[in-house]
Amino acid sequence: MSRPTDSTESGIDAFLAREQSTKVIRVVVCGSIDDGKSTLLGYLMSALDARYNEIESADLAGLLDSLSAEREQNITIDVAYRHIRAGNRRYIFADSPGHQQFSANMATACSTADIAVLLVDVTKGIQPQTRVHAAIVGMMQTSEVVCLVNKMDAVSFAEEEFRRVAHEVHQLAVAIGLRHIASIPVSALVGENVIRPSANMPWYTGVPFIDYLNNWSREKNQPDDPIFAVQRIVRDQDAARGLLGKVDGGDFSVGDLVKVTASGEAAVIEKITRGWESVSRATNHSSVGLWLDRNLDIGRGDALSLAKMPLGTTNKIRARLLWLDEEPCSVGRTYDVKWASFWTACSIESIEHDDALGLGASEGEYTLSRGGLRMCEIALSSPIPYVEHSKHPGLGNFILVDRLTRRTFAAGTIIQKLAKSANVYKQPLSIARLDRERLNGQHGRVVWITGLSGSGKSTLANLIERELHQRGHRSYLLDGDNIRKGLCSDLGFSDAERMENVRRLAEDAGLVVLVAAVSPFQHDRDMARGIIGDRDFFELHVSTPLEVCEERDPKGLYRRARAGQLANFTGVSSPYEAPRRPSAVVDCTSPITPGQICALIEQLSI
């Protein structure tokens, strides 16, 4: 017996059929503050969706700014997503915030977008944040970018004003390596050239904005120099070794001769699989398995290229870095970098002027804060394949993460390969740390003694070294004040310079090295731990209370700090972060006894 149907059910079936045939396209709308992003989307919603036909033009921007904080400040803070249907396509629009401090929000919206719409106010032209958003669009590998030169009604729809701004946009695209950006003159407030051709701009012969979107296709030209990033090694039922990964920048075919970037070895592609199916070609952006005619030294994170187009490697790059975390970036700090599926350590050597974006130096010589976008020089512990982002957007990028917590700090794109210390070479040494440890009859340790000024760090370090000397152990004491008069005499006391001070102290020579330094920040001490190694790093917290330290004030520093004569003084105008998990804690309010010193040395397990 057949199941009965009614008109309602058939209507649902028709609706589902329409939904299945509808193409979904993600669009991010970006640009500087007040360039008309929310107004544009408000007009589209009012014009294309009957639910909003009653909205007046003056309320178009408010339709998108749904957060109470946004309504109060008349700005967009968070990313607002809106669904709009046009013809047989359904668009998911992301209205991204225009303020610099919310650049990370914009990057999030951009990371999944098919099309980026960059708005520019014709009366103001390109603004600094326009440049930042354009660079982020390029970093996030957005397939298509279109510029809407907005507020044409404010310049009486003058063609010369549109051409002037369109030329600025073209120059910006060339400078930052974006593909050609099409420019469309519009007035989002009154809908000129948004849905229908504008009678006020007969000189414009292109299509309106919505037609541009409806004509867009994911098909696009790609360079013919494919790269295969290895993500995993597997074996099939015949125990043959296969490489799983993703193709970027072109196609691989069965029979191609390919070369491994790291080892330089070559082999022929014998088989290509997509899932359980064998195919003759691995196309651009596809995730496939490659099976070679012989086993090579290949691991996760390696890259393959056509042998006739081999990739080089580099251990130093110039990269455009977008900082995403609340904790600022600092020169000299060690991070982990993830390129494709390859991990290695790195350090930021400099933060530079970004000529392409017209942005000056960052707010401090050593720092880069959340939402900041700057050019940086980055040194890598291990070489990575050199892939320029302008040629391979899918592989010419990376992220920086915290070495201990794996928190993502930044996204970056590779701009240029740099020679790392071209005239300086690492000299192989015959005597290593283990040799010195055997000769000394002891295990090397770094005892990092941290605490407030006046807490007793130097006194404690001196007592420990005297006891070590009496026991026949070889040690060396690096006292914060003494170091500041020599090795670190060029550094001040800003947060970033404190970090650089810690980085210079974090060396291990196979001795018992005593470091007595305020080192007030946890991430700086974690950096030192990462350089030295967790096993050999002994963090000793001198926990003498602030009021005791200030009462002692042996150098008169607290008195000067309270009088406003010392900036960035720990405990007064700059914070001290006590260690989260110290190896030992000592309160030096009372004099330290010999028994306490002996107990500390026993904990070192020298």
Salt bridges, closest charged atoms under 4 A:
GLU9 OE2 - ARG3 NH1 2.31
GLU19 OE2 - ARG85 NH2 2.41
GLU19 OE1 - ARG90 NE 3.97
ASP35 OD1 - LYS124 NZ 3.50
ASP49 OD2 - ARG51 NH2 2.52
ASP114 OD2 - ARG218 NH2 3.16
ASP121 OD2 - LYS151 NZ 3.23
GLU159 OE2 - ARG163 NH2 3.32
GLU161 OE1 - ARG164 NH2 2.89
GLU168 OE2 - ARG164 NH1 3.46
ASP225 OD2 - HIS392 NE2 3.20
ASP236 OD2 - LYS271 NZ 3.79
ASP248 OD2 - HIS392 ND1 2.91
ASP251 OD2 - ARG281 NH1 3.71
ASP325 OD1 - ARG407 NE 2.98
GLU326 OE2 - ARG370 NE 3.48
GLU327 OE2 - ARG333 NH1 2.27
GLU327 OE1 - ARG407 NH2 3.36
ASP336 OD1 - ARG403 NE 3.18
ASP336 OD2 - ARG406 NH1 2.51
GLU349 OE1 - LYS316 NZ 2.76
GLU352 OE1 - ARG318 NE 3.08
ASP354 OD2 - ARG320 NE 3.02
ASP355 OD1 - HIS353 NE2 3.08
GLU377 OE1 - LYS316 NZ 3.64
GLU377 OE2 - ARG318 NH2 2.85
ASP402 OD1 - ARG333 NH2 2.75
ASP435 OD1 - ARG438 NH1 3.35
GLU437 OE2 - ARG433 NE 3.01
GLU437 OE2 - HIS443 ND1 3.99
GLU467 OE2 - ARG471 NE 2.96
ASP481 OD2 - LYS555 NZ 2.23
ASP490 OD1 - ARG504 NH1 2.74
GLU500 OE2 - ARG503 NH2 2.85
GLU500 OE2 - ARG504 NE 2.83
ASP508 OD2 - ARG433 NH1 2.75
ASP524 OD1 - HIS523 ND1 2.64
ASP526 OD2 - ARG580 NH2 3.10
ASP534 OD1 - ARG529 NH1 2.86
ASP536 OD2 - ARG433 NH2 2.62
ASP536 OD1 - HIS443 NE2 2.90
ASP536 OD1 - ARG445 NH1 3.02
ASP536 OD1 - ARG535 NE 3.44
GLU539 OE2 - ARG525 NE 2.76
GLU539 OE1 - ARG529 NH2 3.19
GLU550 OE2 - ARG562 NE 2.79
GLU602 OE2 - ARG471 NH1 3.02
